[in-house]
Amino acid sequence: MELAKSQLLEIDDTTEFEEIHLANVNLPFCIGCSNCFRLGHEKCPHYSITNNIIQAIEKADGVIISSTTYNTRETALLKNLFDHFCYMLHRQCFFKSKALVITTTGGVGAKSAAKSIASTLKGIGFNRCYLFSCSSISWNNYIPKEKSKAYLRKTVAKFNKDVLSKKLHSPSYLVLIPYNLFRGMSLYYTKGSEYETKDGEHWTDSERKNTVYDKSVKVPPHKILFGNMFYLLGKTIGKNKNMMVTYKKSE
């Protein structure tokens, strides 16, 4: 992380950083109350903490996420944050955000951890993710090799160039599938319906109900057709009573 910051400063010494250390924000575990899905993320019991992080991400030109590797995945602290962001898999945001993901490990699994983090970020709307993973084969006494430094420098340069370009890349097919499935399914969760949720309100809003992706991102015609196919599939699935999401808790 510190090496990436120094390399970014070499490119532009006016670059500013705001750091958030999850170990210091005291974010409690997500309790699975479903308030974020049913009522809106503002009703999360930990909203006062998560909202500060959301605001920081939205304000940033680019986001760097650094995590050590635990059993081929991100740390529990980061996973807990992603659990609090889970509603964003239903109601995507951060469409203009780009991320540099850095993972390290003493042995193996750093690439899997980086891919896991990037998968979540893309799922909640991030426009592009750049990945750097490093295996040190060492514990607590690692000095980066020149090859690793060069690889990181190349990745940092690509990330920085893309952030400065402000170009928004067309969403992938894998991103368009859940986006449009939820767009279709949520028609049955609108205000006044049997299982009214925030999803229904979100997806029937005039800003997004008729588009296959956020209006800030240009989508080519063939992907519009693809997205609308899954929108129609979502509508079909959504009206199936056996597929209804009630958020009822079992006793």
C-alpha positions in Angstrom: 0.0 0.0 0.0 2.7 2.5 1.0 4.7 1.6 -2.1 1.7 2.2 -4.3 1.2 5.6 -2.7 4.8 6.6 -3.3 4.6 5.5 -6.9 1.4 7.6 -7.4 3.2 10.6 -5.9 6.0 10.1 -8.3 3.5 10.4 -11.1 1.8 13.4 -9.6 3.1 14.9 -6.4 -0.2 16.8 -5.8 -2.0 13.5 -5.2 -3.9 13.5 -1.9 -4.9 10.5 0.1 -7.6 9.9 2.7 -7.0 6.7 4.6 -9.7 4.6 6.3 -8.4 1.8 8.5 -11.2 -0.7 9.2 -9.5 -1.8 12.4 -10.1 1.7 13.7 -13.7 2.4 12.7 -15.2 -0.2 15.0 -17.8 -1.4 12.6 -19.9 -4.1 14.3 -20.7 -7.3 12.4 -23.7 -7.2 10.0 -26.6 -8.7 12.0 -28.6 -9.7 8.9 -31.6 -7.6 9.9 -32.4 -6.9 6.2 -33.3 -3.3 6.9 -31.1 -2.2 4.0 -33.0 -4.4 1.6 -36.5 -3.7 2.9 -36.4 -0.1 4.1 -33.2 1.5 2.8 -29.6 1.5 3.8 -30.2 4.5 6.1 -32.1 2.2 8.4 -29.0 0.0 9.0 -28.2 0.0 12.7 -24.6 0.8 11.8 -25.4 3.6 9.3 -23.4 6.3 11.1 -20.3 4.3 10.4 -21.0 2.9 6.9 -22.2 6.2 5.6 -18.9 7.9 6.3 -17.2 5.2 4.2 -19.7 5.5 1.4 -19.3 9.2 1.3 -15.5 8.9 1.2 -15.7 6.4 -1.8 -18.1 8.7 -3.7 -15.8 11.7 -3.1 -12.6 10.0 -4.2 -11.3 10.2 -7.7 -9.9 6.6 -7.3 -10.1 4.0 -4.5 -7.2 1.8 -3.3 -8.2 -1.2 -1.3 -5.4 -3.1 0.4 -5.9 -6.4 2.2 -3.7 -9.2 3.5 -4.9 -12.7 2.5 -6.7 -15.0 4.9 -7.4 -18.5 3.5 -7.4 -17.2 -0.1 -9.9 -14.4 0.7 -10.0 -10.9 2.1 -9.8 -10.1 5.8 -12.8 -10.5 8.0 -12.8 -6.7 8.5 -13.2 -6.1 4.8 -15.7 -8.9 4.4 -17.8 -7.4 7.1 -17.8 -4.1 5.3 -18.9 -5.9 2.1 -21.6 -7.6 4.1 -22.9 -4.2 5.0 -22.8 -3.2 1.3 -24.7 -6.3 0.2 -27.8 -4.4 -0.6 -25.8 -2.7 -3.3 -25.8 -6.0 -5.2 -29.5 -5.3 -5.6 -29.2 -1.5 -6.0 -25.9 -0.8 -7.6 -24.0 2.5 -7.2 -20.4 3.8 -7.5 -20.8 3.8 -11.3 -18.0 6.3 -11.7 -15.6 4.7 -9.2 -12.4 2.9 -10.2 -10.3 0.8 -7.8 -6.8 -0.5 -7.3 -6.9 -3.7 -5.4 -3.7 -4.8 -3.6 -3.4 -8.1 -1.8 -0.4 -9.9 -0.2 0.2 -13.2 1.4 3.0 -15.1 3.0 2.4 -18.2 0.9 -0.5 -18.6 -1.6 -3.9 -17.2 -2.3 -3.3 -13.5 -2.9 -4.7 -13.7 -6.5 -7.8 -15.4 -5.2 -8.2 -12.7 -2.6 -7.8 -9.9 -5.1 -10.3 -11.5 -7.5 -12.8 -11.9 -4.6 -12.5 -8.2 -3.7 -12.8 -7.1 -7.3 -15.9 -9.4 -7.8 -17.7 -7.6 -5.0 -16.6 -4.1 -6.2 -17.9 -4.9 -9.8 -21.1 -6.3 -8.4 -21.9 -3.1 -6.5 -21.2 -0.9 -9.5 -17.5 0.0 -9.7 -16.6 0.9 -13.2 -13.1 -0.7 -13.4 -10.8 -2.6 -11.1 -7.0 -3.0 -11.3 -5.4 -5.9 -9.4 -2.0 -6.4 -7.9 -1.2 -9.5 -5.8 2.1 -10.5 -4.2 3.3 -13.6 -2.5 6.3 -12.9 -0.2 7.1 -16.4 0.9 8.0 -14.7 4.1 6.4 -13.6 7.4 6.9 -10.2 8.9 10.2 -9.5 7.2 9.3 -9.0 3.6 11.3 -6.6 1.3 9.6 -6.2 -2.1 11.7 -7.5 -5.0 12.4 -5.3 -8.0 10.2 -7.5 -10.2 7.3 -6.9 -7.8 8.0 -3.2 -7.7 8.0 -3.0 -11.5 4.8 -5.0 -11.7 3.1 -2.7 -9.2 4.4 0.4 -10.9 2.9 -0.8 -14.2 -0.5 -1.5 -12.5 -0.4 1.8 -10.6 0.3 3.7 -13.8 -2.7 2.1 -15.6 -4.9 2.8 -12.7 -3.8 6.4 -12.5 -4.2 7.0 -16.2 -7.7 5.6 -16.2 -8.8 7.6 -13.2 -7.5 10.9 -14.8 -9.1 10.1 -18.1 -12.6 10.0 -16.4 -13.6 7.5 -19.1 -16.5 5.3 -18.0 -16.1 1.8 -19.5 -19.1 -0.1 -20.9 -20.4 -2.7 -18.4 -19.5 -6.3 -19.0 -22.1 -8.9 -19.8 -21.7 -10.4 -16.3 -22.5 -7.1 -14.7 -25.5 -6.5 -16.9 -27.1 -9.8 -16.0 -27.9 -9.2 -12.2 -28.5 -5.5 -12.9 -31.3 -6.2 -15.3 -32.7 -9.3 -13.4 -33.2 -7.1 -10.4 -34.7 -4.3 -12.6 -37.3 -6.8 -13.8 -37.9 -8.7 -10.6 -38.3 -5.5 -8.5 -41.5 -4.5 -10.4 -43.3 -6.8 -7.9 -41.9 -5.1 -4.8 -43.2 -1.6 -5.4 -45.0 0.6 -2.9 -48.3 -0.9 -1.9 -47.5 -4.4 -3.1 -47.6 -7.4 -0.7 -43.9 -7.5 -0.2 -43.0 -3.8 -0.6 -39.2 -3.2 -0.5 -36.7 -0.5 -1.2 -35.7 -2.4 -4.3 -39.2 -1.8 -5.8 -38.9 1.9 -5.2 -35.4 2.1 -6.6 -36.0 0.2 -9.8 -39.2 2.0 -10.7 -37.7 5.4 -10.4 -37.9 7.4 -13.6 -34.1 7.7 -13.8 -33.5 4.0 -14.2 -36.6 2.0 -14.9 -36.2 2.1 -18.7 -32.4 1.8 -19.0 -30.2 -1.4 -19.0 -27.6 0.4 -17.0 -26.9 3.7 -15.2 -27.3 6.7 -17.6 -23.8 8.0 -16.8 -22.3 4.9 -18.5 -22.6 4.5 -22.3 -23.9 1.1 -23.3 -23.6 -0.1 -27.0 -26.7 -1.4 -28.8 -25.8 -5.1 -28.6 -25.4 -4.8 -24.8 -28.7 -2.9 -24.6 -30.4 -5.9 -26.3 -28.6 -8.3 -24.0 -29.6 -6.3 -20.9 -33.3 -6.1 -22.0 -33.4 -9.9 -22.5 -32.5 -10.4 -18.8 -34.9 -7.6 -17.8 -37.7 -9.6 -19.4 -36.4 -12.8 -17.7 -36.5 -10.9 -14.4 -40.1 -9.9 -15.0 -41.0 -13.5 -15.6 -39.2 -14.7 -12.5 -40.6 -11.9 -10.4 -44.2 -12.7 -10.9 -43.7 -16.3 -9.9 -45.1 -16.6 -6.3 -42.6 -19.3 -5.5 -39.7 -16.9 -6.2 -41.0 -14.1 -4.1 -38.5 -12.6 -1.6 -40.4 -11.9 1.6 -37.5 -11.3 4.1 -39.6 -13.1 6.7 -37.5 -14.5 9.5 -38.0 -18.1 10.5 -39.0 -18.6 14.1 
